[in-house]
Amino acid sequence: MSYLRDIRPTKSELLVLKSRLKIAVRSHKTLQMKLDGLILEVTNLAPLVKAEYDLLMVRYRRVRHLLAPAYMIEGMLNVTIAAYSVESKTEIEFSEKNLFGIRVPVITGSNVRTDLVDRGYGLLGTSLVIDDLADAYEKLVDAIIAYAGNAAALSHLIAEIERISRRVKALEHVVIPSLEASIATITASREELEREEQSRLFHVKKRWK
């Protein structure tokens, strides 16, 4: 976008361009502050997301480690029956929160962890490996929900940083320099016109003396 086209060296045009420059500078400052805040938020959130991912993988490997002995001891049918016997159903909730004027997704879960007696399968008819496997699965689901929520927020923030960065760079390297160049051009033209007018008046007065 160029502000150097069709420039009229008038006072009104100069005032309009100066007003646009003030708005552009103010917008640049506001967006830069917002950008700095988002970058700080991402810097704080990224290590948390990495830690949650690592925990998720640890719990995933724990589940896989327990599956084999559970199948060997209880059999696939009994493990499946125990899984379908759990009455408590995990509920996933999606919402949003406002962060620097940006709507960031929030993912939470309820009824993820259950007490041993509330799992639905008979305690006397199953071995401890079923309880360990159920507990491991609940911990895995808990880790998945925590990671998914913060990972979604992090991804959204990074996308916003990229979008705002483009606007900041456009203002800094295109819009503001173009406006300043246009203002300088008009100012120089008006000063030249004033010098010519003063010179003309000087010669007119000199002739009338």
Salt bridges, closest charged atoms under 4 A:
GLU13 OE1 - ARG8 NH2 3.32
ASP54 OD2 - LYS50 NZ 2.78
GLU96 OE1 - ARG103 NE 3.29
ASP135 OD1 - ARG113 NH2 3.28
ASP135 OD1 - ARG119 NH2 3.74
ASP135 OD2 - LYS139 NZ 3.38
GLU138 OE1 - ARG113 NE 3.73
GLU138 OE1 - ARG119 NH2 3.15
GLU160 OE1 - ARG163 NH2 2.80
GLU172 OE1 - HIS28 NE2 3.49
GLU192 OE1 - ARG195 NH2 2.67
GLU197 OE2 - ARG200 NH2 2.63
